[in-house]
Amino acid sequence: MPIPTLTKPSRYFTDSHFLPKPAISLPDGPRLQLIAAEALYYFFSNQTEKISDRHHKGIKTLFAAAKKNSGAFMVPATVLTASEAMQAENLAVSKPLLARLLGQCRHEHFAEQCVATALTSNLSLMSPFSDNRASCQESYEADGVNYLRFTDGQQCFFVLQGVSSADSLYFPEGNSLICLVQATASEVRHLQNHLLGEFHKVLAYAQGSNKLAGLIASHSLPEHFYYEILPALLTVYQNPQLRPHIPGLVMRKGQDFIDLKLLFPNCPSSVLGAGEMSRQAFSTQRWFIHIGNAPQQRSLYKYYDAVNRYLFKQINNHVSHEAQAKAVQMEDCYPLIWIGVTGQKNAWQEQVDGYSYILNQLIARYPRLGVIIDGQILAASAKKAHRTADYRLAEAIRKRLHPDILTLSVIDENTTTKLFIAANIDFFIGSFATGSLYVSGLLSKPGIAHLGNAEARQALEETLYNHPNPNVYLLPKAYVKDKRAGSVLKTLWKKSMAMSLKTAQQSASAIIEHPYSIEKKAFYRYIEARLDKVLLNPQNTKIRFFIEPSFSINPAVRHYLTMASHGNLLEVFPTLPFPKNLTDLAEFSETYLKQHIIYGLFTFGSQQILNRPSEFMVWLGDPLRRVQQHIQLFAKNAERMHQACDMATILKAEHKSLDNYYTRLISGLDAPFGKCTETMLNTALGNMAQYFVFIGINEQQKLSFDRLCTLMDWDRSLFPDSLPNTQTIDTDAFSEEYLEQLDALCVFDYRLYKAALAMARGAVL
C-alpha cells in the first residue's frame, strides 16, 4: 500500500522540524514557524500550488531574523544507521520498499549504474513510499555536498552525495538522515539553509523541466578523488555507449587536484567556485550528479592497477618539456629521495633540523645523493599564499644541506609534473597521511613515514591511508612525542571508511591532531637500519595466505594484523558479503593479491583456484580446548533453536570440524567423521614444513607476536602481549567419558600441534 500524503503538515511534521523555543527574537516567531512548516511540507509533498506569497514572506522574515541560520529555529535531523532506519517508527515509508532502496544504493556498482541511467534516460530509484519509481531532475549544492531530490509524484527524499554517489538518504517527513557512507545532521542544516534562503528560485526550479548539466568529480580530500571518484568516472568514460552522452565534468574550486582535460580529453570540463553550481542550475534549469564509490569498498576494488596505468599513461603523454628537463636534472642522483614538508600546525616540529641532519648523514654514504622537496597537496586553484610556509621550510632545509646534495623543489608544480618526477625516486621520507599520497599511495614507492601518535593510531585502526608497498615503514610510537600545546581541531570525513554501520553516523566527528616531536639522531638510526631493504625494495614473489581456524585464537587479532600491515589485510570468510571464499578473488590482479595478506578460513589446497605461487601462515591452539569451545557453540546454537543440545547428540551429528580439524585443514584431505588417517597427518606435516612460513601458537601469544613481527618486519608495539580470553570452557559439561571421546577425535591434531610447537622453537621436524 502506498504511504498516504496529507493535505496539510501534521503536528508531527511541525514538531520534528521546528524548535519549540527558537533562538530568535521575533514576537510572532511561532506563527512564522507554522507558515514555514506549511511551505516546506507543500514543497516536500509536491503540493507547490498551495504555496502563496504569505509563505514566501513568512520564510523570508523568519530566515532573516535567524541571520540565515536554520539551526536557530529548526530541529537537527536524526541520524540513523540503515538497521535503525528499518526499525524506526517515525519514518513514513514501506519498510520492504525501503530495504530495496537501501540495497540499491549500497550496491558496489551504484555509482556507475546511477550515472549511466542519468546519461541515457531519466534517473530514477525505487520509491520507499509506493510501487512507483522515484525520479530525479533536481540537484542542490551546499557546502561541498550535492543533494539529489527524488520524488514519486507525491512524496520525496534526498540522496546526499559528498564522497560517494550515495553517502546518505534524507527523509523530510520524519526529519531523518540514513547513513550509508557518512552522515551528519549539519548536512541537513546546510540543505535547509539553501532551500529557505532561495525559496522563490527553488520552487521555480523544482517545477521546471531540468536537464543534466554534468558530472561532479571532486572532493576536498585528494585521496577520495583518486580512490573513489576517479575509478568510477573512468569506468563510465571508457564505456563507448556512455561517453558521448557526458555533457561535462565539474570540479569545485579548491578541489581541482588534477586537470580533468588531461585525463578525459573528449569531455568538456570546468572548475566552479562556491555557489556557481547552484546559480548555473537555477538560471539554466540544469542539474548535476556526483560520481564516486563508497570508501568502504576501497580494499575490495579490483581495478586500481588499471586506473593507475591509465593515469600515468595520460601523464606521460602530456608531460611538459619543463617537467622532463627537471627530471633529467636529477637522473644521475642515487639514491633520489623525496621528502615531504608541511607548514601545517599538526606537523613534525623539528622537520627543518631533522631532515637536514638525516640528509647530511646520507651524503657521507651516498655521494650522488639527490633530494626532491615537496609540500602539502593543494588544488591547482589554491592561493599561492597557502604554499608560503612550505616554501620557507624547503629553503631553510636547503640552506643547511651539504653543498654536494642536489635538490629540486616541486612545491609549486602541478600534479602532472610531481607524479612524473616522483616516478623516478628510490624512496621517500614523509608524512604517513595525505602528504605521501603521490609517492606511496599512487606510485607504490618504498619509504619511511612519520605521524603524530594520536593521528597514527587512528589512521592505522581505520585504514585511512593507502600504502600498498610492504616496504613502507611508519616510525613507531616510541620515537614520536605528541605535543599538546598548539593542538588543532580537525574534521576527519574519512573516519567512516572502516567503521561499523552503528558508529558510521559519527563519521565527521572532530579529532584532535597534535604537532609532534622526533629526535633527529634516533630517527636517522631507524632509517639507517632499514635503508638497504628500502633501496632494494623486494616484493612478495608469492601470495601469502593466513589461516585462522575456528576457535584457535581470539578474532580480535585481525585488528592488530590490519594495523601492522597498514590495512593490506584482505579478509575472506563465509560470513562476509564479499569475499566469501578464494574463488571470489579470482578476478583480482596478481600484483594486488601479492600486496595483501589473504586472511581467513580456508583449507590448504583451495589456493589452487588462484593458480599462483603461495605460502601460508596459521594460528593453532590446544586441540582439546579448541574442540571443547566448538562443541559449546554447537550446544548454544541448538538450544537457541530449541533442539537437543546434550553432548551425545552433538557428537552423534558427526560434525567434521570436531574430528582432527587441524589435520583436515592443513592436509587439504577429507575423510568421513572418525576416519582420519596417518596419511592425512603425514601430508599435513609435510605441508607445514614446506609451505608454512609462520605458525602462531595461541598458548604462546607473546612469543608468537614476537616471531610474526620479526618475520614480517612489523612494528611490535602495535601488538599486545596477549589477547583477552573471551572463550571460557564449562568443565562441568565434559565428563571423563566424553573427554576420552574428544581425545580420540584429536589424536592426529595432538601430534600436529606438537610438531607446530617444535617448529615454533626452531626445531627440525
C-alpha positions in Angstrom: 0.0 0.0 0.0 1.4 3.5 -0.8 2.0 5.8 2.0 -0.8 8.5 2.1 0.1 12.1 1.6 -1.6 14.6 3.9 -3.1 17.8 2.5 -1.6 19.8 5.4 1.5 19.3 7.6 0.8 17.1 10.6 1.7 18.2 14.1 4.3 15.5 14.0 5.9 17.1 10.9 6.0 20.5 12.5 7.4 19.2 15.8 10.0 17.1 14.1 11.3 20.1 12.1 10.8 23.2 14.3 12.1 24.0 17.8 9.5 24.7 20.5 11.7 27.6 21.7 13.6 29.1 18.7 16.7 31.1 19.3 15.4 34.2 17.6 13.9 37.5 18.8 10.7 37.7 16.9 7.3 38.5 18.5 5.3 36.4 16.0 8.0 33.7 15.7 5.6 30.7 16.4 3.2 31.9 13.7 6.1 32.3 11.2 7.3 28.8 12.1 3.9 27.3 11.3 3.9 29.2 8.0 7.4 27.9 7.2 6.3 24.4 8.2 3.4 24.6 5.7 5.6 25.8 2.9 8.2 23.1 3.4 5.6 20.4 3.7 3.9 21.5 0.5 7.3 21.6 -1.3 8.4 18.1 0.0 5.0 16.6 -0.9 4.7 18.2 -4.3 1.8 20.4 -3.4 3.6 23.5 -4.6 0.4 25.1 -6.0 -0.6 25.7 -2.4 2.4 27.9 -1.7 1.4 31.5 -1.6 3.1 34.9 -1.1 2.2 34.5 2.6 4.6 31.6 2.7 7.3 33.3 0.9 7.1 36.4 3.1 7.0 34.3 6.3 10.0 32.3 5.3 12.0 35.4 4.3 11.2 37.2 7.6 12.0 34.1 9.7 15.2 33.3 7.9 16.4 36.9 8.1 15.7 37.0 11.9 17.7 33.9 12.3 20.6 35.5 10.5 20.3 32.9 7.7 20.9 30.0 10.1 18.1 27.5 10.1 19.6 25.9 13.2 18.3 28.8 15.2 14.7 27.6 14.7 14.8 24.1 13.2 15.4 20.7 14.9 18.6 18.9 13.9 17.9 15.9 11.8 18.0 12.5 13.5 20.9 10.4 12.1 20.1 6.7 11.7 22.1 3.6 10.6 20.4 1.5 8.0 19.4 -1.1 10.6 18.0 1.6 12.9 16.0 3.0 10.0 14.4 -0.3 9.3 13.1 -0.3 12.9 12.3 3.4 13.2 8.6 4.2 13.7 8.8 7.8 12.6 9.8 7.0 9.0 6.7 7.2 6.9 7.9 4.6 4.4 7.2 1.0 3.5 9.9 -1.0 5.2 10.2 -3.6 2.5 10.4 -0.9 -0.1 13.0 1.0 2.0 15.1 -2.2 2.3 15.1 -2.5 -1.5 16.1 1.2 -1.9 18.9 0.8 0.6 20.2 -2.3 -1.1 20.2 -0.5 -4.4 22.1 2.5 -3.0 24.7 0.2 -1.3 25.4 -1.9 -4.4 29.1 -1.9 -5.3 28.3 -0.5 -8.8 25.7 2.0 -7.7 27.8 5.0 -8.8 28.3 3.7 -12.4 24.7 2.5 -12.6 23.3 5.7 -11.3 25.3 7.9 -13.7 24.6 5.6 -16.6 20.9 6.0 -16.1 21.2 9.7 -15.7 23.1 10.0 -19.0 20.9 7.7 -21.2 17.4 8.1 -19.7 15.6 9.5 -16.7 17.3 9.0 -13.4 15.1 7.0 -11.0 15.3 4.8 -8.0 12.9 2.5 -6.2 10.4 4.6 -4.2 10.2 3.7 -0.5 6.7 5.2 -0.5 4.9 3.3 -3.3 5.4 0.8 -6.1 6.2 3.7 -8.4 9.7 4.8 -9.3 11.1 8.0 -7.7 12.6 10.2 -10.4 15.2 13.0 -10.2 15.9 16.1 -12.2 16.9 18.4 -9.4 20.2 18.9 -7.6 21.0 21.4 -4.8 24.6 22.2 -3.9 25.7 23.4 -0.4 29.0 23.3 1.4 30.6 20.7 -0.8 27.6 18.3 -0.8 25.3 17.6 -3.8 21.7 16.9 -2.9 19.6 15.0 -5.4 15.8 15.3 -4.9 13.8 12.2 -5.8 10.0 12.2 -6.0 7.4 9.6 -6.9 4.9 12.4 -7.6 3.6 12.7 -4.1 6.5 12.4 -1.6 10.2 12.9 -1.9 13.6 12.0 -0.4 17.1 13.3 -1.0 20.3 11.4 -1.8 23.3 13.2 -0.3 26.5 13.0 -2.4 29.8 14.0 -0.9 32.3 11.2 -1.2 30.2 8.6 -2.9 27.1 8.8 -5.1 25.0 7.9 -2.1 26.5 8.9 1.2 23.1 9.1 2.9 19.4 9.4 2.4 17.3 12.2 3.9 13.6 11.8 4.5 12.0 15.2 5.2 8.7 13.7 6.6 10.5 12.4 9.7 13.5 14.7 9.5 15.7 11.6 9.4 19.0 11.0 7.8 20.0 7.4 7.0 23.8 6.9 6.9 25.2 4.7 4.2 28.8 6.0 4.0 28.9 9.1 6.1 26.3 11.4 7.6 26.0 14.4 9.9 23.0 16.5 10.9 24.8 19.6 9.8 24.5 18.4 6.2 20.7 18.6 6.5 21.0 22.1 8.1 23.1 23.2 5.0 20.3 21.9 2.8 17.7 23.7 4.8 19.6 27.0 4.6 19.9 26.6 0.9 16.2 25.9 0.4 15.0 28.6 2.7 17.5 31.2 1.6 16.4 31.0 -2.1 12.9 29.6 -1.7 11.5 31.5 -4.7 14.1 30.1 -7.0 13.8 26.7 -5.5 10.1 26.5 -6.4 10.6 27.7 -9.9 13.5 25.3 -10.4 11.6 22.3 -8.9 8.6 22.9 -11.3 10.8 23.2 -14.4 11.9 20.6 -16.9 15.6 20.4 -16.0 18.4 18.8 -18.0 21.6 17.1 -16.8 24.5 19.6 -16.8 27.4 17.4 -15.9 29.1 15.0 -13.5 30.7 16.4 -10.3 34.1 14.7 -9.9 35.9 16.3 -7.0 36.3 16.2 -3.2 38.2 18.3 -0.7 40.4 15.3 0.2 42.6 14.2 -2.7 42.5 10.5 -1.5 38.8 10.4 -2.2 39.3 11.8 -5.7 41.9 9.2 -6.6 40.4 6.2 -4.9 36.7 6.7 -5.0 35.9 9.2 -7.8 38.4 8.6 -10.5 37.8 4.8 -10.7 34.1 5.2 -11.0 34.4 8.1 -13.5 36.9 6.2 -15.6 34.5 3.2 -15.8 31.8 5.5 -17.3 34.2 7.3 -19.6 35.6 4.1 -21.1 32.1 2.8 -21.9 31.6 3.7 -25.6 27.8 3.8 -25.1 28.0 6.3 -22.3 30.9 8.6 -23.2 29.1 10.5 -26.0 26.3 11.4 -23.5 28.5 13.0 -20.9 27.6 16.7 -21.1 30.6 17.9 -19.0 32.7 17.3 -15.9 32.9 19.6 -13.0 35.4 20.1 -10.2 34.8 22.5 -7.3 37.3 25.3 -6.9 39.8 24.3 -4.3 39.3 20.6 -5.2 40.9 20.6 -8.6 43.9 18.4 -7.7 44.5 17.4 -11.4 43.4 18.8 -14.7 40.4 16.7 -15.9 41.1 17.8 -19.5 44.3 15.8 -19.3 42.6 12.7 -18.1 39.4 13.0 -20.2 40.3 14.9 -23.3 37.0 14.2 -25.0 34.8 15.7 -22.3 34.4 19.4 -21.6 35.3 20.2 -18.0 35.2 23.2 -15.8 36.1 24.4 -12.3 33.3 26.1 -10.4 33.5 28.2 -7.3 31.3 28.2 -4.3 27.7 28.9 -5.3 28.4 28.8 -9.0 26.9 25.4 -9.4 23.6 26.4 -7.8 23.4 29.7 -9.8 24.0 27.7 -13.0 21.4 25.1 -12.1 18.7 27.7 -11.2 19.4 30.1 -14.1 19.6 27.4 -16.9 17.3 24.7 -15.5 20.1 22.2 -15.1 21.1 19.7 -12.5 24.3 17.9 -11.6 25.2 14.4 -10.3 28.2 13.4 -8.3 30.1 10.2 -9.1 32.1 8.2 -6.5 32.3 4.8 -5.0 31.8 4.1 -1.3 35.2 4.2 0.6 34.2 1.0 2.5 34.6 -0.8 -0.8 38.2 0.5 -1.4 40.0 -2.6 -0.2 37.9 -4.8 -2.5 38.2 -2.7 -5.6 39.7 -4.9 -8.4 40.8 -2.3 -10.9 43.2 0.1 -9.2 46.0 -1.2 -11.2 44.1 -0.4 -14.4 43.2 3.0 -13.1 46.8 3.8 -12.2 48.0 2.6 -15.6 45.6 4.9 -17.3 46.5 7.8 -15.0 50.2 7.5 -15.7 49.7 6.9 -19.4 47.9 10.2 -19.7 50.5 12.0 -17.6 53.4 10.6 -19.6 51.6 11.6 -22.9 51.1 15.2 -21.7 54.1 16.0 -19.6 55.7 19.3 -20.3 59.2 19.9 -21.6 59.9 21.8 -18.4 59.0 18.7 -16.3 61.1 16.5 -18.5 64.1 18.8 -18.1 63.7 18.8 -14.3 63.6 15.0 -14.3 66.8 14.9 -16.4 68.5 17.3 -14.0 68.1 14.6 -11.2 68.6 11.4 -13.2 72.3 10.8 -12.2 71.4 11.0 -8.5 71.5 7.9 -6.3 69.6 7.5 -4.2 67.0 10.0 -5.2 64.9 10.8 -2.1 61.5 12.5 -1.9 60.9 14.4 1.3 57.6 16.0 2.3 57.4 19.2 4.3 54.4 20.9 5.6 53.7 24.3 7.2 50.5 22.9 8.9 50.3 23.0 12.7 50.0 19.3 13.1 53.4 18.6 11.7 56.8 17.3 12.7 58.1 20.3 14.7 61.8 19.8 14.0 61.4 18.9 10.3 64.0 21.5 9.2 66.7 20.4 11.6 65.7 16.8 11.3 65.6 16.5 7.5 68.8 18.4 7.1 70.6 16.2 9.6 69.3 13.0 8.0 70.3 14.1 4.5 73.7 15.3 5.6 74.3 11.9 7.2 73.3 10.1 4.0 75.6 12.2 1.7 78.5 10.7 3.5 77.3 7.2 2.5 75.9 8.2 -1.0 78.0 10.9 -2.6 75.5 11.2 -5.5 72.5 11.8 -3.2 69.6 13.8 -4.7 66.6 15.2 -2.9 63.1 16.2 -4.2 61.3 18.5 -1.8 57.5 18.7 -1.9 54.9 20.4 0.3 51.3 19.6 1.1 49.0 18.5 -1.7 47.0 21.5 -2.8 44.5 22.1 -5.6 45.6 24.0 -8.7 43.2 26.8 -7.8 44.6 27.2 -4.3 46.1 30.5 -3.5 49.9 30.7 -3.6 49.8 32.1 -0.1 48.8 28.5 1.1 52.2 27.4 -0.1 54.2 30.1 1.6 55.0 28.2 4.7 56.1 25.1 2.7 58.4 27.4 0.6 60.1 28.7 3.8 60.6 25.2 5.2 62.1 24.0 1.9 64.5 26.9 1.7 65.5 26.5 5.4 66.4 22.9 4.7 68.3 23.7 1.6 70.5 26.2 3.4 71.5 23.6 5.9 72.4 20.9 3.4 75.9 19.8 2.3 76.7 21.6 -0.9 77.1 18.3 -2.8 73.5 17.4 -2.3 71.5 18.2 -5.4 68.0 19.4 -4.6 64.8 20.2 -6.6 61.7 21.7 -5.1 58.4 20.7 -6.7 56.2 22.6 -4.2 54.8 24.9 -6.9 54.5 22.3 -9.6 51.2 20.9 -10.8 50.2 17.3 -10.2 51.3 16.1 -13.6 54.9 17.3 -13.0 55.0 16.0 -9.5 53.9 12.5 -10.5 56.2 12.4 -13.5 59.3 13.3 -11.4 58.2 11.2 -8.4 58.2 8.1 -10.7 62.0 8.2 -10.7 62.6 8.4 -6.9 64.2 5.5 -4.9 62.3 6.1 -1.7 60.6 8.8 0.3 60.7 10.2 3.8 57.5 12.0 4.7 54.1 12.0 6.3 52.1 8.8 6.6 49.0 10.8 5.9 47.9 12.7 2.7 51.5 14.1 2.2 52.7 10.7 0.8 49.6 10.1 -1.4 51.5 10.6 -4.7 54.7 8.7 -3.8 53.2 5.9 -1.7 49.5 5.6 -2.5 49.7 6.1 -6.3 53.3 5.2 -7.2 53.8 2.5 -4.5 57.3 3.7 -3.7 59.1 2.4 -0.5 59.8 4.8 2.3 59.9 5.8 5.9 56.9 7.7 7.1 56.1 9.6 10.3 53.0 10.9 12.0 51.9 12.0 15.4 51.0 9.1 17.7 47.3 10.1 18.2 46.7 10.5 14.4 48.8 7.5 13.5 46.8 5.2 15.8 43.6 6.4 14.3 45.0 6.1 10.7 46.1 2.5 11.4 42.9 1.4 13.2 40.6 2.8 10.5 42.9 2.3 7.4 42.6 5.9 6.4 45.6 6.0 4.0 46.7 3.6 1.3 50.3 2.3 1.5 50.4 -0.8 -0.8 54.2 -1.3 -0.8 55.2 -3.6 2.0 58.5 -1.7 2.3 56.8 1.4 3.8 57.6 1.8 7.4 55.8 4.0 9.9 58.1 5.3 12.6 57.0 3.5 15.8 55.4 5.5 18.6 58.4 5.2 20.9 60.2 7.6 18.6 57.4 10.2 18.5 56.2 12.5 21.2 52.9 14.4 20.6 52.8 18.0 21.7 49.6 19.2 23.2 50.4 22.9 23.0 49.0 24.4 19.9 46.8 21.4 19.0 44.2 22.0 16.4 40.7 20.7 15.8 40.1 19.0 12.5 37.1 17.3 11.0 38.0 13.9 9.6 35.5 13.0 7.0 37.2 9.7 6.2 36.6 8.3 9.6 33.7 6.2 8.3 35.8 4.1 6.0 36.5 1.3 8.5 33.6 1.7 10.9 30.6 -0.4 11.6 27.2 1.0 10.5 26.4 1.5 14.1 29.1 4.1 14.5 29.1 5.4 11.0 26.9 8.4 11.9 29.9 9.8 13.8 31.9 9.9 10.5 32.5 13.6 10.6 33.3 13.9 14.3 36.2 16.1 15.2 39.5 14.7 16.4 42.5 16.4 18.0 45.7 16.5 16.0 48.9 17.4 17.6 52.2 18.7 16.4 54.8 16.1 17.3 58.5 15.9 18.1 61.0 13.3 16.8 64.6 13.2 17.9 66.7 13.5 14.7 69.5 11.1 15.6 67.1 8.4 16.7 65.1 8.9 13.5 68.3 8.5 11.4 69.3 5.3 13.2 65.8 3.9 12.4 66.2 4.8 8.8 69.8 3.5 8.6 68.7 0.1 9.9 66.2 -0.3 7.1 67.9 1.6 4.3 69.3 -1.4 2.5 66.0 -3.1 2.3 64.1 0.1 1.3 66.6 0.7 -1.5 66.4 -2.9 -2.6 62.6 -2.8 -2.4 62.0 -6.5 -2.5 58.4 -7.5 -3.5 56.5 -10.6 -2.5 57.0 -13.3 -5.0 54.2 -15.4 -3.6 50.7 -14.8 -2.5 50.6 -15.1 1.3 47.6 -16.9 2.9 47.0 -16.7 6.6 44.6 -19.3 8.1 42.5 -18.6 11.2 40.9 -21.9 12.1 37.8 -21.6 14.3 38.4 -21.2 18.0 42.2 -21.1 17.5 42.8 -17.5 18.6 40.7 -14.5 19.6 39.4 -13.0 16.3 40.4 -9.6 17.8 43.9 -10.4 16.4 42.6 -9.3 13.0 42.5 -5.7 14.3 46.2 -5.8 15.1 47.2 -7.5 11.9 45.3 -4.9 9.9 47.2 -2.1 11.7 50.6 -3.8 11.3 50.0 -4.4 7.6 48.9 -0.8 7.0 45.5 -2.1 6.0 46.8 -4.6 3.5 44.8 -7.5 5.0 42.1 -9.0 2.8 39.7 -11.0 4.9 37.9 -14.0 3.4 35.2 -15.6 5.5 31.9 -17.3 4.5 30.1 -14.9 6.8 31.2 -11.8 4.8 29.2 -10.4 1.9 32.4 -10.5 -0.1 34.8 -12.2 -0.4 33.2 -15.4 1.0 35.8 -17.7 -0.5 39.0 -17.7 -2.5 37.0 -18.1 -5.7 35.8 -14.6 -5.2 39.4 -13.4 -5.6 40.0 -14.9 -9.0 39.4 -11.6 -10.8 41.9 -9.6 -8.7 45.3 -8.9 -10.2 48.3 -10.9 -9.1 50.0 -7.7 -8.1 47.1 -6.7 -5.8 46.9 -10.1 -4.2 50.7 -10.1 -3.5 50.4 -6.8 -1.8 47.9 -8.2 0.6 47.7 -10.9 3.2 44.8 -13.2 2.3 43.4 -13.9 5.7 40.5 -16.2 6.6 39.2 -19.7 7.0 40.1 -21.9 4.1 41.7 -25.3 3.5 45.2 -25.9 2.2 44.8 -26.7 -1.5 41.9 -24.3 -2.0 44.5 -21.7 -3.1 44.9 -23.6 -6.3 41.9 -21.8 -7.6 44.1 -18.7 -7.9 46.9 -20.6 -9.7 49.7 -18.6 -8.2 52.8 -19.5 -6.1 51.7 -19.4 -2.5 52.9 -19.6 1.1 51.0 -20.0 4.3 50.7 -18.8 7.9 48.3 -20.2 10.5 47.1 -19.9 14.1 47.0 -23.1 16.1 45.8 -23.8 19.7 45.5 -26.6 22.1 43.3 -29.2 20.1 41.2 -30.3 23.1 40.4 -26.8 24.2 39.5 -25.9 20.6 37.1 -28.8 20.2 35.5 -28.1 23.6 34.8 -24.4 22.5 33.4 -25.6 19.2 31.1 -28.0 21.0 29.9 -25.3 23.3 29.0 -23.2 20.2 27.0 -26.1 18.7 25.2 -26.6 22.0 24.4 -22.9 22.3 23.0 -22.8 18.7 21.0 -25.9 19.3 19.5 -24.6 22.5 18.5 -21.3 20.7 16.7 -23.4 18.0 15.0 -25.5 20.7 16.9 -28.6 19.7 18.7 -31.2 21.7 21.9 -29.7 22.9 23.5 -32.5 25.0 27.0 -33.9 24.3 25.8 -37.2 22.9 23.5 -35.6 20.4 26.2 -33.2 19.2 28.8 -36.0 18.8 26.2 -38.2 17.1 25.8 -35.4 14.4 29.4 -36.1 13.3 30.5 -32.6 12.6 33.8 -32.9 10.8 35.0 -29.7 12.5 35.2 -31.8 15.7 37.3 -34.5 14.2 41.0 -33.7 13.8 40.1 -30.3 12.4 43.7 -29.0 12.1 44.8 -32.1 10.3 42.0 -31.8 7.8 42.7 -28.1 7.2 46.4 -28.3 6.7 46.5 -31.6 4.8 43.8 -30.5 2.4 42.4 -34.0 2.5 39.0 -35.2 3.6 37.6 -38.3 5.3 34.4 -39.4 6.9 33.9 -38.5 10.5 36.2 -40.5 12.8 38.1 -41.9 9.8 41.2 -39.6 9.6 44.4 -41.5 8.7 48.1 -41.4 9.3 48.4 -40.4 5.6 46.4 -37.3 6.3 48.7 -36.4 9.3 51.9 -37.0 7.3 50.5 -34.8 4.5 49.7 -32.1 6.9 53.2 -32.3 8.5 54.8 -32.2 5.0 52.7 -29.2 4.0 53.5 -27.4 7.3 57.2 -27.9 6.8 57.3 -27.0 3.1 54.7 -24.2 2.7 54.1 -22.6 6.2 56.4 -19.7 7.0 54.7 -18.9 10.3 52.8 -20.9 12.9 51.3 -18.9 15.7 50.5 -20.6 19.0 47.5 -19.4 20.9 49.0 -20.5 24.2 52.2 -18.6 23.4 50.8 -15.3 22.1 53.6 -13.0 23.2 56.3 -15.2 21.6 54.1 -15.7 18.5 53.7 -12.0 18.0 57.4 -11.5 18.5 58.2 -14.1 15.8 55.5 -12.7 13.4 56.8 -9.2 13.7 60.3 -10.3 13.1 59.3 -12.3 10.0 57.2 -9.5 8.5 59.4 -6.6 9.8 56.4 -5.2 11.5 56.2 -2.7 14.4 55.9 -5.0 17.5 54.5 -2.2 19.6 51.2 -2.4 17.7 50.5 -5.8 19.2 49.6 -6.6 22.8 51.4 -9.3 24.7 48.2 -11.3 24.9 44.6 -11.0 23.7 41.6 -11.1 26.0 40.4 -14.6 26.9 36.7 -14.3 26.0 36.1 -18.0 25.4 35.7 -19.9 28.7 35.1 -23.6 29.0 32.4 -25.1 31.1 34.4 -28.0 32.5 31.3 -29.5 34.2 29.8 -30.1 30.8 32.6 -32.5 29.9 32.6 -35.8 31.8 35.6 -38.1 31.8 33.7 -40.3 29.3 33.2 -37.5 26.9 36.8 -36.2 27.3 38.1 -39.6 26.3 35.9 -39.4 23.2 37.2 -36.0 22.4 40.8 -37.1 22.9 40.2 -39.8 20.3 38.9 -37.2 17.9 42.1 -35.1 18.4 44.7 -37.9 18.2 46.2 -36.6 15.0 45.8 -32.9 15.9 47.7 -33.5 19.1 50.7 -34.8 17.1 50.4 -31.9 14.6 50.2 -29.4 17.4 53.3 -30.9 19.0 55.2 -30.6 15.7 54.0 -27.0 15.4 55.4 -26.3 18.9 58.7 -27.7 17.8 58.7 -25.5 14.7 57.9 -22.5 16.8 61.0 -23.3 18.8 63.1 -23.6 15.7 63.4 -27.3 15.8 63.7 -29.5 12.7 60.8 -31.9 12.1 
